[in-house]
């Protein structure tokens, strides 16, 4: 036999009344109506029960020795965990002053004694349903606030990611890097970066597997690592280092990366997972570069081979990544970054 879930457990009602007969009668009526009944003979005992229990509603006698019903109601309303719990005051008086005191103390309703069983249970059920509806509405409003805040944060992240992508065209001592981008409004694991130093200029396309913030973090990590390695390591060593970093940190992601490094002597190209990089001269494809190694992060033991190309004035190296649009454009089909040597 399985235990009943929290949603299947009967709702509880706390009865605070100094009259034994009233407590016994209310316990019988409420138990018969399907409620779990908690009993307290005075206000102090009722408040102690509320430290341990969270009833769906409180039935509170107006006139009691010690703390009166309105005084107990004020104490209940002053506690965060019971501030919204429905309270019905039971009173033998219909005087306007008593009614005013009841509502001023925080009661939601009052019932005069003697009461009709059917009317009492109907009012209790109606008040509990209303309280549950208000609670659902508050939760829905809170979720909407959280959703709006999350969307705002993601829009800010997408804007920052757009700003981090290298602006093209870019002129450098050995040629021009140009490209076309179709933007979007969500974040992803794709980037276009150009790293320049006195000896060479390197253009890198990054397309991380998956979508969203996790992929964006992997792409950011790759860019950071490249920025640190590119001036002091060969292109093949950079890829090997990045492969080890992604494999160690991001077991659920890998990155397709293509890099073109142009120097005074020509170009060094590595393509790990992106479409073929084409070497074009006077409209004809002289060579293509692909399968230089596995996408970094896919295989921990991945190795990378660089291809050296001899460039002449007017030659073009063309790299295409259809995933680079993810941080910039949901509706886009592709992005082309053309590295002209």
ChimeraX attribute file (.defattr): number of C-alpha atoms within 10 A of each C-alpha:
attribute: neighborCount
match mode: 1-to-1
recipient: residues
	/A:1	3
	/A:2	4
	/A:3	7
	/A:4	8
	/A:5	7
	/A:6	8
	/A:7	7
	/A:8	8
	/A:9	11
	/A:10	13
	/A:11	16
	/A:12	19
	/A:13	24
	/A:14	23
	/A:15	26
	/A:16	28
	/A:17	25
	/A:18	19
	/A:19	14
	/A:20	12
	/A:21	10
	/A:22	16
	/A:23	19
	/A:24	12
	/A:25	13
	/A:26	19
	/A:27	20
	/A:28	13
	/A:29	17
	/A:30	19
	/A:31	15
	/A:32	10
	/A:33	14
	/A:34	11
	/A:35	17
	/A:36	17
	/A:37	19
	/A:38	18
	/A:39	20
	/A:40	20
	/A:41	17
	/A:42	22
	/A:43	25
	/A:44	14
	/A:45	12
	/A:46	21
	/A:47	17
	/A:48	11
	/A:49	16
	/A:50	18
	/A:51	11
	/A:52	8
	/A:53	15
	/A:54	16
	/A:55	19
	/A:56	24
	/A:57	22
	/A:58	25
	/A:59	23
	/A:60	29
	/A:61	27
	/A:62	27
	/A:63	17
	/A:64	18
	/A:65	11
	/A:66	11
	/A:67	15
	/A:68	15
	/A:69	28
	/A:70	24
	/A:71	17
	/A:72	24
	/A:73	27
	/A:74	16
	/A:75	17
	/A:76	23
	/A:77	19
	/A:78	13
	/A:79	12
	/A:80	9
	/A:81	13
	/A:82	21
	/A:83	15
	/A:84	18
	/A:85	20
	/A:86	23
	/A:87	27
	/A:88	26
	/A:89	24
	/A:90	22
	/A:91	21
	/A:92	14
	/A:93	14
	/A:94	12
	/A:95	9
	/A:96	9
	/A:97	9
	/A:98	16
	/A:99	18
	/A:100	11
	/A:101	15
	/A:102	25
	/A:103	17
	/A:104	13
	/A:105	17
	/A:106	23
	/A:107	25
	/A:108	15
	/A:109	17
	/A:110	22
	/A:111	21
	/A:112	14
	/A:113	13
	/A:114	10
	/A:115	12
	/A:116	11
	/A:117	13
	/A:118	11
	/A:119	11
	/A:120	18
	/A:121	14
	/A:122	13
	/A:123	15
	/A:124	22
	/A:125	15
	/A:126	12
	/A:127	20
	/A:128	19
	/A:129	13
	/A:130	13
	/A:131	17
	/A:132	15
	/A:133	12
	/A:134	13
	/A:135	13
	/A:136	12
	/A:137	12
	/A:138	12
	/A:139	12
	/A:140	12
	/A:141	12
	/A:142	12
	/A:143	12
	/A:144	12
	/A:145	12
	/A:146	12
	/A:147	12
	/A:148	12
	/A:149	12
	/A:150	12
	/A:151	13
	/A:152	12
	/A:153	12
	/A:154	17
	/A:155	15
	/A:156	15
	/A:157	19
	/A:158	23
	/A:159	17
	/A:160	13
	/A:161	20
	/A:162	20
	/A:163	10
	/A:164	14
	/A:165	15
	/A:166	15
	/A:167	14
	/A:168	17
	/A:169	13
	/A:170	13
	/A:171	11
	/A:172	13
	/A:173	13
	/A:174	16
	/A:175	18
	/A:176	15
	/A:177	22
	/A:178	16
	/A:179	17
	/A:180	12
	/A:181	17
	/A:182	17
	/A:183	17
	/A:184	17
	/A:185	19
	/A:186	23
	/A:187	28
	/A:188	29
	/A:189	29
	/A:190	30
	/A:191	28
	/A:192	26
	/A:193	19
	/A:194	20
	/A:195	16
	/A:196	16
	/A:197	10
	/A:198	8
	/A:199	11
	/A:200	20
	/A:201	22
	/A:202	22
	/A:203	21
	/A:204	22
	/A:205	24
	/A:206	26
	/A:207	28
	/A:208	27
	/A:209	23
	/A:210	17
	/A:211	16
	/A:212	16
	/A:213	16
	/A:214	18
	/A:215	24
	/A:216	25
	/A:217	16
	/A:218	25
	/A:219	24
	/A:220	18
	/A:221	16
	/A:222	24
	/A:223	21
	/A:224	12
	/A:225	16
	/A:226	20
	/A:227	16
	/A:228	11
	/A:229	17
	/A:230	20
	/A:231	18
	/A:232	10
	/A:233	13
	/A:234	14
	/A:235	23
	/A:236	19
	/A:237	17
	/A:238	19
	/A:239	32
	/A:240	19
	/A:241	20
	/A:242	21
	/A:243	25
	/A:244	17
	/A:245	18
	/A:246	23
	/A:247	20
	/A:248	11
	/A:249	12
	/A:250	15
	/A:251	11
	/A:252	13
	/A:253	19
	/A:254	25
	/A:255	28
	/A:256	23
	/A:257	26
	/A:258	28
	/A:259	24
	/A:260	25
	/A:261	23
	/A:262	26
	/A:263	18
	/A:264	13
	/A:265	13
	/A:266	15
	/A:267	20
	/A:268	20
	/A:269	26
	/A:270	26
	/A:271	29
	/A:272	25
	/A:273	21
	/A:274	23
	/A:275	18
	/A:276	18
	/A:277	21
	/A:278	19
	/A:279	23
	/A:280	18
	/A:281	16
	/A:282	9
	/A:283	9
	/A:284	11
	/A:285	13
	/A:286	11
	/A:287	13
	/A:288	16
	/A:289	22
	/A:290	17
	/A:291	15
	/A:292	18
	/A:293	21
	/A:294	22
	/A:295	25
	/A:296	29
	/A:297	26
	/A:298	20
	/A:299	15
	/A:300	16
	/A:301	12
	/A:302	17
	/A:303	18
	/A:304	21
	/A:305	16
	/A:306	20
	/A:307	16
	/A:308	16
	/A:309	16
	/A:310	12
	/A:311	20
	/A:312	11
	/A:313	10
	/A:314	11
	/A:315	20
	/A:316	23
	/A:317	24
	/A:318	19
	/A:319	25
	/A:320	19
	/A:321	24
	/A:322	15
	/A:323	24
	/A:324	27
	/A:325	26
	/A:326	29
	/A:327	28
	/A:328	24
	/A:329	20
	/A:330	14
	/A:331	12
	/A:332	16
	/A:333	14
	/A:334	16
	/A:335	20
	/A:336	17
	/A:337	22
	/A:338	21
	/A:339	23
	/A:340	20
	/A:341	23
